[in-house]
């Protein structure tokens, strides 16, 4: 559950989600009790933190609105290296390098989505929207881990505002190419395509 990202939902947007959920017919579905491993429980002690004040979104400019949408979509959650405190890429927003494990033993390292040449510096707003709508960067398909099918339902204005926000962030040189065989990367301390060229 992306509670940290969803905690940034404005009160108005959260109320809209509640109204939508209440409009759906109820489904009775008994689920087993959630089992959380002890190490993960300890990692999340004290979280989530309570929200003690109203949450209001600053959508005064396309860039601010894009920041709000990118926070709710948790773009930084995947596209930022959070796990190797001694890595040069550690906490460099949107520079990639986050190893993501999924079912069936697949693992992928998130790519750089800053506007550096090694990221998405060649994207224009139209290409960014096309990637989010189709899951393809021209002839190359995105990895199935990227939830483009959900983000593709955003409006053109939403996606252009996220593009504007990403464009305002620091460009970071960090090549991650998951179409190549993995090699060790001295910047993020992960193994990924293009790692040996960093």
C-alpha positions, 0 to 999 in steps of 0.5 A: 500500500503506497500510504506515503504517496497517498498521504499527500492526496488533498482532502478534496481528492481523497473525499472524491475517492471515498465517494467513488468507492461508495458508488461501487457495489459491495463485494464479500471476499474473505481474505486471510489475515495479512502476515508481515515478516518481522524484519519488515514490521521493524522497518515500519515501526511508527509508520504511517504517521498521523495526518494532523492538519488539512491537506491542500494541494498547491496546483497554482502552476503546471509545475506545482500541479505536476509535483502534486500528481507525481507525489500521489503517483509515487514516481520517486518511490520507484525511480529513486535509489533508496537502499544503498546509503553509501551509493552516489545515487542514494536519494537523487530524485528520479535518477533511477537505480532502485532494484524492484523485485516482483513475482516469478523471480524477476528483478528490474532496476528502475531507469533514470527519468531525469532530463539528463541525456542518460535519462529522458532528456530527449523526450518532448511532451508528446513522446512523454504522453505517448509512452504513458498511453502505450507503454512504448518508447517508440519501438521499445516496450517498457518493462511490465513493472511500470504501471503505464496502463494506470497512468495512461488514464491521466489526462493530457494536462495531467501528464504535461504537468508531470512532464513539466515538474520532471523537467524542473528537477536536477538532471543526473547522469546515470545510465540504466538500460534494462534491455542490456545484460546487467553489469555492476554500477558503481553509482547505484551499487546495483547490477543493471544494463549499462551499469559498467558505463557509469 
